[in-house]
Amino acid sequence: MAINVGTVSAGVDTVERPGNRTYRGPFTIMTILFFMWGFMTVWNDILIPRFKEAFTLNYFQVMLIQFAFFGAYTFGSLVYYLVSMFWGDPINRIGYKNGVIIGLLLAAAGSLLFYPAAILISYPFFLMALFIVGVGFAMLQIAANPYITILGPERTASSRLNLSQAFNSFGTTIGPIIAGWLIFKVFNGPGSHGAQSVKIPYLCLGVVFLALAVFFMFAHLPNFTNTEHVTRGAGALKHPHTVLGMLAIFMYVGGEVCVGSSIINYLNLPKLGGLSHEEASKFLAFYWGGLMIGRFMGAFALSDVRKWLRNTIVVLLPVVAFITIWVLSGRANALHYGVMLAVMLAAFFLGAASPQRMLALFSFIIIALLLTGMLSAGAAAIWAILGIGLFDSVMWSNIFSLAIEGLGALKSQAASLLMMSVFGGALMPPLQGIVADHIGIQLSFIVPMVSYVYIAFYGLYGYRAGRRSKAIPAGNI
């Protein structure tokens, strides 16, 4: 296989890179992209209470926001997979860089469509715009996730994904604070329809994505194309650990989105704070910030740095987070969240740098937190739900890296299948909405609980199903 600068095999395990090095410059640039789509994705959690009130919707109807957005992921990924089956993997032909540019342009187009949707005050138009954004993000994810895994040795792929996802979570941490401030306060003019408050913020996001597309056109990135070996057929589906990983991604994204989508309305309940939408949106930062903290910890816990340095950083990160929360949010919030941080730190050491063990352990903890949030009231229930983000943190990257491990040139095809499974984020929130309409928002968390039961199974067994220990060493990331 001929290999030169800009034409490296897409995801082939045997690719020969100089010194098997990590491409730090391209990795840094890609991490900025992870931040941006995290920043925007979480705005859906602000749109849900905004549109529920503005269009007088029930829980099921308003959860169609997530159905449109994550359903687009499935649509885009399905189209990609079908193309890869019959004509060969598109990413192998056009390269990861061009895949990113296409995704950015689609995300920009969808964001800009919010402007006419707000003028027309049309909920279906908003859903269509979100669908286009989702298709763009699907292309970004198909290109970016496997791209991160091949920007260095495969044994540290999960560590790199966790680090990139940590910056993605930094975007989701500050996203709801900024979006809540803009949509509920700055652009929420008196006498105007509530939906019009999203017009200017999404216009600005569209311009940002256009600027990023231009930047990537001229950025010096290895393109990693491979026109000499473009795989056709449904090869990735022949690997049971990948198929079970698809369901694990479905369950994980569904569970994560269900919880995040419900927090504002959950905190609006009298026995759970009775907070206004604007105040409750600030608490979303604890949920999404937990993913950021956990992913930074996971990036080091699963890395190949020296053990003493790895353990020191893993301990220091929650300590720094605790001090930061104390300074910015007050003593009471810091003490409540500190309990969650302590539990997570213990769980990281029990996970012992094993992606599959972490999946199972963190899933069991989340199940316990969901039960607490469903069956209790006051601070215990509130912080149990907000603390789930900490334990969601490493699930995406660990599931993703385990599911594509050892697939060689099939990695991009497998990535499209895994992105197709993001449909869990489209299907499960409306399902939770139906349950909430019948038994209330608090008990509706039974829906995401099912997700984490399955993820625990994947961490215990599913990740190694059908794999020959010598050919594909389980957990050797």
Steps between C-alpha positions, in 0.01 A plus 500: 500500500650834395513746786597864481418830668125552481425149373517273798275196532175587669500309821717208394666341799817420313554852366864601521544844650841649579577373848132417552474860616201702614409793274471766771431799272210340310373350826485849655309641203251212508449551872384858430237352271387261775451805725282680245253223432470430872429868557214494250354155565406587857298800383224248426449473877423873504273480196283237672363719784506808271288337228281309746383834634506696172301244296296352792630146450474189717809299597473265203466781247788703635728196513466486120783753512734218595325266255569738211860566604613147581276346238707698251812329636341167416389614155842641412682198635266259318560677170874488565487129582297413189747694283789315665331165432445550129771746392761482774570707807464873411747612768766273350441676168469866600703497822414598855573869447248533217246304702533755781455793258180350355362448852578859600325642193186297571500607866534863390206468259273354766595766755430782255153357430402585858470863389211449252345240734487762777350759266229255390454373860481144368581206726523254204744740328718500813496120502609494135785739576611281792485197271747662257731593789481139616596365156802731503601385847462137390756559226728677746480212746554232235814679389632631832466204738699244298735781390590558866565126548754489214687815603728280708540145637184291533584405858433861605203560269251505789719749686505739201126467450441572869718811478320630191165415656609691812527818293170405338358494851658837578278626219196326650587647842504865399245451218185492717617796709557715192196368312272545803622857548456588131169322434319559830634849573695700239285427193173426681334831421173597672194437287683289242442131435737288709636316196642823358761512777700227321534694174821697562685234708463236228589749229830559681558124530447462126764764429743325737457166322555667163820656633617161631435341160719763334766449767508123442528551124834674550621323816800268463355162599593147388203397286537122552346382176544152357379461143691175447293302750140621514299233681154403371237279659361471852820375659468693826171326580681164504664591831269429798685739732429779250131411465457489878696826516242658270228419751723627782539836321123506441437447870771738617397796282134436578567491874725806501261709290196392704659619823636826357171580325296454819709686758347847454143371526608265781639790708180692433306255721412653842655214700816518289576870524218668308762691300419726207619390158779758499627395844467129424698542176802602710489166683535321166865603524545252787365215288696580183800622699512158661563348158788743453660418835463125450635510145811690604550238771435220251749646254776454757367186672505314166822656369850350491668770712692391809278348766593746776430798271178346373369438852605846619311673220193281547490603869571870440230553238196447730676701773542793261138458387380508863694819577376665180138419581547629857630833366252543215184338636526506878570267789169311498516402133868407532435269797210324328692457175812406694331179613449407133862587422625277781292206376628550146863514613458170683332352192792605277747314717273196520477509120880458496557652154271242336244647255263205528516485880430873518192458280348239730589674827386846389172354368418344836569832674272688258221250561530570874494877437192474278316304769591770752378774269173318435410393853621788720464878520702809584878525472558123485281461191632813330868421537452133416366599157754778447781263599417254222707706258818405686441132434376549144835657425713214366223289351496635145873477443535161672209343312615653170862391530406148616246461220741594217809337650679266263283578195777645283367656179143438621531765772333780303215270400463389862507866608204572270311210659578629847388850400181347361442371849482857629133449409463415868516875563209544258278215617540485876424864599153494333445162668592659832265787410210257457582341836530845662160606363348198677693457827697824535849619411662359815397138451564522125871444570416131488555535122872591511553245778440222246786643293756465776399143576599409144824701511598309813449179299722633217776582746478156658470287187384670179831671419673163452220308327626307199857625529798270486735594781813481282364685199318776685623539858206625708564818691852553362442861406 
